[in-house]
Amino acid sequence: MNKKLYRSRSKRTLAGVCGGLEDYFNIDVTIIRLVWVLLTIPGFIFGILAYVIAAFIIPEEPIEFYENNHQNVDNGINSQNQNEQK
């Protein structure tokens, strides 16, 4: 098992940190965002600073990785749209 942590290209609101954590830990991105907000409330500056540091440290998902992992999803959507048009 050779998983790597990347910032997400598809599930991003700001920098894709939470989307990348979702892919890495296989947890819903909404839960990760809620936990991040709850941890940021007591120490606002610390939470924002941690996110900014993570955005700079965690590399963005490579294009090849993105295309390979999301090709099946795109094909499923396209075939579903084609079936609806028939």
Contacts in CASP RR format, 6 or more apart in sequence:
PFRMAT RR
TARGET T0000
AUTHOR 0000-0000-0000
METHOD contacts of the structure
MODEL  1
MNKKLYRSRSKRTLAGVCGGLEDYFNIDVTIIRLVWVLLTIPGFIFGILA
YVIAAFIIPEEPIEFYENNHQNVDNGINSQNQNEQK
3 24 0 8 1.000
4 24 0 8 1.000
5 20 0 8 1.000
5 21 0 8 1.000
5 24 0 8 1.000
5 58 0 8 1.000
6 20 0 8 1.000
6 23 0 8 1.000
6 24 0 8 1.000
6 58 0 8 1.000
6 59 0 8 1.000
6 60 0 8 1.000
6 61 0 8 1.000
6 62 0 8 1.000
6 65 0 8 1.000
7 15 0 8 1.000
7 16 0 8 1.000
7 17 0 8 1.000
7 19 0 8 1.000
7 20 0 8 1.000
7 55 0 8 1.000
7 58 0 8 1.000
7 59 0 8 1.000
7 60 0 8 1.000
7 61 0 8 1.000
8 16 0 8 1.000
8 18 0 8 1.000
8 19 0 8 1.000
8 20 0 8 1.000
8 22 0 8 1.000
8 23 0 8 1.000
8 61 0 8 1.000
9 16 0 8 1.000
9 60 0 8 1.000
9 61 0 8 1.000
9 63 0 8 1.000
9 66 0 8 1.000
10 66 0 8 1.000
10 70 0 8 1.000
11 18 0 8 1.000
11 19 0 8 1.000
11 20 0 8 1.000
11 22 0 8 1.000
11 23 0 8 1.000
11 29 0 8 1.000
12 19 0 8 1.000
13 33 0 8 1.000
14 51 0 8 1.000
14 55 0 8 1.000
15 51 0 8 1.000
15 54 0 8 1.000
15 55 0 8 1.000
16 55 0 8 1.000
17 51 0 8 1.000
17 54 0 8 1.000
17 55 0 8 1.000
17 58 0 8 1.000
18 29 0 8 1.000
18 32 0 8 1.000
18 33 0 8 1.000
18 36 0 8 1.000
19 29 0 8 1.000
19 32 0 8 1.000
20 58 0 8 1.000
20 61 0 8 1.000
21 27 0 8 1.000
21 29 0 8 1.000
21 32 0 8 1.000
22 28 0 8 1.000
22 29 0 8 1.000
22 32 0 8 1.000
25 32 0 8 1.000
36 47 0 8 1.000
36 51 0 8 1.000
39 47 0 8 1.000
40 46 0 8 1.000
40 47 0 8 1.000
40 48 0 8 1.000
40 51 0 8 1.000
END
